[in-house]
């Protein structure tokens, strides 16, 4: 029967052995808090996108659309007012949609909805924004009283048109590249499948095993 000193020595050896094995084990428990690993609610700001070409263009589009919308709101009198109302609607709608897409891309929310073709969505949005902003700017330029607010609105409207046109061009190039990559991937998978089927046809022993 062990005495108290033997038991204490045994417990000390077991504790030191467990410490050594724990230190040498590759499966160490992590002490990193969950908030640092996942961020706020699992959302992370993609600085690479914001600092990239598309992120900067979208920020510039929002700034120009916002300035144009502010300028159109400072016009107190209009006759006729249809051109002003149309420009106001277009600038506000484009600003909201572009802001939503910017949040989706900068926070990587689009990754959580893979069913949507986001490259094509961005292309459609920039194309329609370019078209409607151009029409609204031309109409306002033709129907105005040459006031300072109206002239500033037309100028920022055409600047927004130019920025959206550049975004449309880049979005078309990106969409074409992605489409070619997908088609090449599908073609390579088809070629590999055909090659495997031909190998099976030329090796009867494989057919016997399958049977």
C-alpha positions as CSV (number, residue, x, y, z in Angstrom):
1,X,0.0,0.0,0.0
2,X,1.4,3.4,-1.1
3,X,2.0,6.0,1.5
4,X,1.3,9.7,1.2
5,X,4.8,10.6,-0.2
6,X,4.6,8.0,-2.9
7,X,1.1,9.3,-4.0
8,X,2.3,12.8,-4.1
9,X,5.3,11.8,-6.2
10,X,3.2,9.8,-8.6
11,X,0.8,12.7,-9.0
12,X,3.7,15.1,-9.7
13,X,5.1,12.7,-12.4
14,X,1.7,12.3,-14.0
15,X,1.2,16.1,-14.1
16,X,4.6,16.7,-15.6
17,X,4.1,14.0,-18.2
18,X,0.8,15.4,-19.2
19,X,2.3,18.9,-19.5
20,X,5.1,17.5,-21.7
21,X,2.7,15.6,-24.0
22,X,0.4,18.6,-24.2
23,X,3.3,20.8,-25.2
24,X,4.5,18.4,-27.9
25,X,1.1,17.7,-29.3
26,X,0.3,19.4,-32.6
27,X,-3.4,19.8,-31.6
28,X,-3.2,22.8,-29.3
29,X,-6.3,24.5,-28.2
30,X,-6.7,28.0,-29.6
31,X,-7.1,31.0,-27.4
32,X,-8.2,33.3,-30.3
33,X,-11.5,34.9,-29.5
34,X,-14.4,34.2,-31.8
35,X,-15.0,37.8,-32.5
36,X,-11.5,38.2,-34.0
37,X,-11.8,35.2,-36.2
38,X,-15.2,36.0,-37.6
39,X,-15.5,39.7,-37.3
40,X,-18.8,41.5,-36.5
41,X,-21.5,39.0,-37.2
42,X,-19.3,37.2,-39.7
43,X,-18.9,40.2,-41.9
44,X,-15.6,41.4,-43.1
45,X,-14.7,44.5,-45.2
46,X,-12.8,43.5,-48.3
47,X,-10.2,46.3,-48.5
48,X,-8.7,44.7,-51.6
49,X,-12.0,45.3,-53.5
50,X,-12.3,48.8,-52.2
51,X,-8.8,49.6,-53.2
52,X,-9.1,47.9,-56.6
53,X,-10.3,49.2,-59.9
54,X,-14.0,48.3,-59.5
55,X,-14.2,49.5,-55.9
56,X,-12.7,52.9,-56.7
57,X,-15.0,53.3,-59.7
58,X,-18.1,52.5,-57.7
59,X,-17.1,54.9,-55.0
60,X,-16.6,57.6,-57.7
61,X,-19.9,56.8,-59.2
62,X,-21.7,57.2,-55.9
63,X,-20.0,60.5,-55.2
64,X,-20.9,61.9,-58.6
65,X,-24.5,60.6,-58.4
66,X,-24.8,62.1,-54.9
67,X,-23.5,65.5,-56.0
68,X,-25.8,65.5,-59.0
69,X,-28.8,64.6,-56.8
70,X,-27.9,67.4,-54.3
71,X,-27.6,69.9,-57.1
72,X,-31.0,68.9,-58.6
73,X,-32.6,69.3,-55.2
74,X,-31.4,72.9,-54.9
75,X,-33.4,74.0,-57.9
76,X,-36.4,75.9,-56.6
77,X,-38.2,76.8,-59.8
78,X,-38.7,74.8,-63.0
79,X,-40.9,75.2,-66.1
80,X,-41.4,72.6,-67.5
81,X,-40.4,70.2,-64.6
82,X,-40.5,66.9,-66.4
83,X,-36.8,66.9,-67.2
84,X,-36.0,67.8,-63.6
85,X,-38.2,65.1,-62.1
86,X,-36.8,62.5,-64.4
87,X,-33.2,63.4,-63.6
88,X,-34.1,63.4,-59.9
89,X,-35.6,59.9,-60.1
90,X,-32.7,58.5,-62.2
91,X,-30.0,59.9,-59.9
92,X,-31.7,58.7,-56.8
93,X,-32.4,55.2,-58.1
94,X,-28.8,54.8,-59.5
95,X,-27.3,56.0,-56.3
96,X,-29.3,53.4,-54.2
97,X,-28.6,50.4,-56.5
98,X,-24.9,51.2,-56.8
99,X,-24.7,51.6,-53.0
100,X,-26.3,48.2,-52.5
101,X,-24.0,46.5,-54.9
102,X,-21.0,48.2,-53.3
103,X,-22.0,46.9,-49.9
104,X,-22.5,43.4,-51.4
105,X,-19.1,43.3,-53.0
106,X,-17.1,45.1,-50.2
107,X,-18.6,42.9,-47.4
108,X,-18.4,39.7,-49.5
109,X,-22.1,39.2,-49.1
110,X,-22.4,38.1,-52.8
111,X,-20.4,34.9,-51.9
112,X,-23.3,33.8,-49.7
113,X,-25.7,33.9,-52.6
114,X,-23.9,31.9,-55.3
115,X,-27.2,31.3,-57.2
116,X,-26.9,34.8,-58.6
117,X,-24.5,35.7,-61.4
118,X,-23.1,38.8,-59.8
119,X,-20.8,39.7,-62.7
120,X,-23.7,39.8,-65.0
121,X,-25.8,41.7,-62.4
122,X,-23.1,44.3,-62.1
123,X,-22.9,44.5,-65.9
124,X,-26.6,45.0,-66.3
125,X,-26.7,47.7,-63.6
126,X,-23.8,49.7,-65.0
127,X,-25.3,49.5,-68.6
128,X,-28.7,50.6,-67.5
129,X,-27.3,53.4,-65.3
130,X,-25.2,54.7,-68.2
131,X,-28.2,54.7,-70.5
132,X,-30.7,56.4,-68.2
133,X,-28.2,58.9,-66.8
134,X,-27.2,59.9,-70.3
135,X,-30.9,60.4,-71.3
136,X,-31.7,62.3,-68.1
137,X,-28.6,64.6,-68.6
138,X,-29.5,65.3,-72.2
139,X,-33.1,66.1,-71.4
140,X,-32.1,68.4,-68.5
141,X,-29.5,70.1,-70.7
142,X,-32.2,70.8,-73.3
143,X,-34.9,71.9,-70.8
144,X,-33.4,74.3,-68.3
145,X,-33.2,78.0,-67.5
146,X,-29.4,78.2,-67.5
147,X,-29.2,78.7,-63.7
148,X,-26.1,77.8,-61.8
149,X,-27.7,74.8,-60.1
150,X,-29.0,73.4,-63.4
151,X,-25.7,73.8,-65.1
152,X,-23.9,72.1,-62.2
153,X,-26.4,69.3,-62.3
154,X,-25.9,68.7,-66.0
155,X,-22.1,68.7,-65.6
156,X,-22.0,66.2,-62.8
157,X,-24.6,64.1,-64.6
158,X,-22.4,63.8,-67.7
159,X,-19.4,63.0,-65.4
160,X,-21.4,60.2,-63.8
161,X,-22.3,59.0,-67.3
162,X,-18.6,58.8,-68.2
163,X,-17.7,56.9,-65.0
164,X,-20.6,54.4,-65.5
165,X,-19.5,54.0,-69.2
166,X,-16.0,53.0,-68.0
167,X,-17.4,50.6,-65.5
168,X,-19.6,49.1,-68.2
169,X,-16.6,48.5,-70.4
170,X,-14.6,46.9,-67.7
171,X,-17.6,44.8,-66.6
172,X,-18.0,43.5,-70.1
173,X,-14.4,42.5,-70.3
174,X,-14.6,40.7,-66.9
175,X,-17.8,38.9,-67.9
176,X,-16.2,37.7,-71.1
177,X,-13.1,36.4,-69.3
178,X,-15.2,34.5,-66.8
179,X,-17.4,33.0,-69.5
180,X,-14.4,31.8,-71.4
181,X,-12.9,30.2,-68.3
182,X,-16.2,28.4,-67.5
183,X,-16.5,27.2,-71.1
184,X,-12.8,26.0,-71.1
185,X,-13.4,24.2,-67.9
186,X,-16.5,22.4,-69.2
187,X,-14.7,21.5,-72.4
188,X,-11.7,20.0,-70.5
189,X,-14.1,18.0,-68.3
190,X,-15.9,16.7,-71.4
191,X,-12.6,15.7,-73.0
192,X,-11.4,13.9,-69.9
193,X,-14.7,12.0,-69.7
194,X,-14.5,11.0,-73.4
195,X,-10.9,9.8,-72.9
196,X,-11.8,7.7,-69.9
197,X,-14.7,6.1,-71.8
198,X,-12.5,5.2,-74.7
199,X,-10.0,3.7,-72.4
200,X,-12.7,1.5,-70.9
201,X,-13.9,0.5,-74.4
202,X,-10.4,-0.6,-75.4
203,X,-9.8,-2.6,-72.2
204,X,-12.2,-5.5,-72.1
205,X,-11.0,-6.7,-68.7
206,X,-12.4,-3.5,-67.1
207,X,-15.7,-4.2,-68.7
208,X,-15.7,-7.7,-67.3
209,X,-15.0,-6.4,-63.8
210,X,-17.8,-3.9,-64.1
211,X,-20.2,-6.6,-65.3
